[in-house]
Amino acid sequence: MEVIEAIKNRYSCRDYKDIPVEKEKLEQIMEAARLAPSARNKQSWRFVVVTKKAVKEKIVEAANNQNFLGKAAAIIAGCSISKDSMRCGQRVAPIDLAIAMDHISLRATELGLATCWIGSFYPDKVRPILSIPDDIEIVELMAIGYPADKPRQTERLDMDEIVSYEKWRF
């Protein structure tokens, strides 16, 4: 699969088949995250991959009772050990994690899996479930598994609505 195909095929899946993801596929997906670029190449992300049903059910509660999470084969908690900011003023943690998690979602798509970014969760409820220390930021959760639904087409803005060259023209 070409990268552009993975980009076009990736969608937010909210219904998963009751099939575990093979360990070798999970390792390939996490390798994609490991290879992601990061600020000053610090690679400050850390990932907790959850596959046990009982633990996933606890995360469902900590994620506003989004029940589809419990059906996913795995839930990945994307965390950061960085408190740094870049010269532009942006914090490193959410940016580096977003890049790595996007690598995860695209590699998963290439491998016939589906993902869903989860930002609706309570970090202070997830933290004790996964034994994540207080000084570690939990940036994002991601569901992953074999899709039971079909990709939905979403409307996208036209290029001239989002891109200008040389200066702001909006």
matplotlib code that plots the C-alpha trace (Angstrom):
import matplotlib.pyplot as plt

x = [0.0, 1.3, 1.4, -1.2, -3.5, -3.1, -3.8, -7.0, -8.1, -7.5, -10.6, -11.9, -13.2, -15.7, -16.7, -14.2, -14.3, -13.6, -10.2, -6.9, -4.2, -1.2, 1.9, 4.0, 1.6, 1.6, 5.4, 5.4, 3.0, 5.1, 8.2, 6.6, 6.1, 9.7, 10.9, 8.9, 10.8, 10.9, 12.1, 15.9, 15.6, 14.9, 12.3, 10.5, 7.4, 6.5, 3.6, 1.6, -0.2, -3.2, -4.7, -6.2, -10.0, -10.3, -7.9, -9.6, -12.9, -11.4, -10.1, -13.6, -14.8, -11.9, -12.7, -16.3, -17.8, -16.9, -17.9, -16.4, -13.0, -13.6, -14.2, -10.9, -8.1, -5.7, -5.7, -2.4, -1.7, 0.7, 2.7, 5.6, 8.5, 9.2, 8.4, 10.3, 9.1, 10.5, 11.9, 8.6, 6.9, 5.0, 5.3, 7.2, 4.9, 1.7, 3.5, 5.9, 3.1, 0.8, 3.5, 4.2, 0.5, -0.1, 2.7, 0.9, -2.5, -1.0, 1.0, -2.1, -4.1, -1.5, -1.7, -5.5, -6.3, -8.3, -7.7, -9.4, -7.8, -9.2, -8.9, -12.0, -10.5, -9.5, -5.7, -6.1, -8.4, -6.2, -3.0, -3.7, -5.1, -1.8, 0.5, 1.7, 3.7, 2.4, 5.2, 4.4, 1.9, -0.7, -1.3, -3.5, -5.2, -5.7, -8.0, -6.7, -8.1, -9.8, -12.7, -16.3, -17.6, -16.8, -14.8, -17.0, -16.3, -15.8, -16.0, -12.7, -12.1, -10.8, -7.1, -7.5, -9.4, -6.4, -3.3, -1.8, 1.7, 4.2, 1.8, -1.5, -4.3, -7.4]
y = [0.0, 3.5, 6.0, 8.2, 5.1, 4.6, 8.3, 8.1, 4.9, 5.8, 6.7, 6.8, 3.3, 2.9, -0.8, -3.6, -7.4, -9.6, -10.7, -10.1, -8.3, -10.6, -9.8, -9.4, -6.7, -4.9, -4.9, -3.5, -0.8, 0.2, 0.1, 2.8, 4.9, 4.3, 5.7, 8.9, 12.2, 14.0, 17.4, 17.3, 13.6, 13.1, 10.4, 11.3, 9.3, 6.2, 3.8, 1.4, -1.2, -2.7, -6.0, -7.5, -7.3, -6.4, -3.5, -2.3, -2.2, 0.0, 2.4, 2.5, 4.0, 6.5, 7.5, 8.7, 5.2, 5.0, 1.3, 0.7, 1.0, -2.3, -4.1, -2.9, -5.5, -3.0, 0.5, 2.4, 5.1, 7.6, 9.3, 11.8, 12.1, 15.6, 18.9, 20.8, 23.5, 24.3, 27.7, 28.6, 28.2, 25.0, 22.1, 19.1, 16.4, 16.8, 17.4, 14.5, 12.2, 13.3, 12.5, 9.1, 8.2, 9.2, 6.8, 4.1, 4.9, 4.8, 1.6, 0.0, 1.0, -0.5, -3.8, -4.0, -2.6, 0.4, 3.0, 5.8, 8.7, 9.2, 12.6, 12.3, 10.7, 11.6, 11.2, 11.0, 8.0, 6.3, 6.8, 4.3, 1.7, 1.6, 2.5, 5.6, 7.9, 11.3, 13.1, 11.5, 13.2, 11.0, 12.8, 10.5, 7.1, 5.2, 2.2, -0.4, -3.6, -5.3, -3.1, -4.3, -1.2, 0.4, 3.6, 6.7, 9.4, 12.8, 16.1, 17.9, 21.6, 22.5, 23.2, 26.9, 27.1, 25.8, 26.6, 29.9, 30.5, 33.1, 34.9, 34.6, 35.0, 33.8]
z = [0.0, -0.9, 1.9, 0.2, 0.2, 3.9, 4.4, 2.3, 3.9, 7.6, 9.5, 13.1, 13.6, 16.4, 15.9, 16.1, 15.5, 18.5, 17.0, 18.7, 16.8, 16.1, 18.2, 15.1, 13.8, 17.1, 17.0, 13.4, 14.4, 17.5, 15.3, 13.1, 16.3, 17.3, 13.9, 14.1, 14.3, 17.6, 18.8, 19.1, 18.5, 22.3, 21.6, 24.8, 24.0, 25.9, 25.0, 27.1, 25.0, 26.6, 25.3, 28.5, 28.5, 32.2, 31.8, 28.7, 30.5, 33.2, 30.5, 29.0, 32.3, 32.4, 28.8, 29.3, 28.9, 25.2, 25.0, 21.6, 23.3, 25.1, 21.8, 20.3, 20.3, 21.9, 23.4, 23.2, 25.8, 24.3, 27.1, 27.3, 29.7, 28.3, 30.0, 27.3, 24.9, 21.5, 20.7, 19.0, 22.4, 21.6, 24.1, 22.8, 24.3, 22.3, 19.0, 19.3, 20.4, 17.6, 15.0, 16.6, 17.0, 13.3, 12.3, 14.4, 12.7, 9.2, 9.7, 11.3, 8.2, 5.9, 7.9, 7.5, 11.0, 12.0, 14.7, 16.6, 18.3, 21.8, 23.4, 25.6, 28.7, 32.2, 32.6, 36.4, 36.0, 33.4, 35.4, 38.2, 35.9, 33.9, 36.8, 35.1, 37.4, 38.3, 36.5, 33.1, 30.8, 29.2, 25.9, 23.9, 23.8, 20.6, 19.9, 17.4, 16.0, 13.1, 11.9, 12.1, 10.4, 7.0, 6.5, 6.3, 3.8, 5.5, 3.8, 3.3, 2.6, -0.8, -1.1, -1.8, 1.6, 3.6, 1.5, 0.4, -0.9, 0.1, 2.5, 4.3, 1.8, 3.6]

ax = plt.figure().add_subplot(projection="3d")
ax.plot(x, y, z, "-o")
ax.set_aspect("equal")
plt.show()
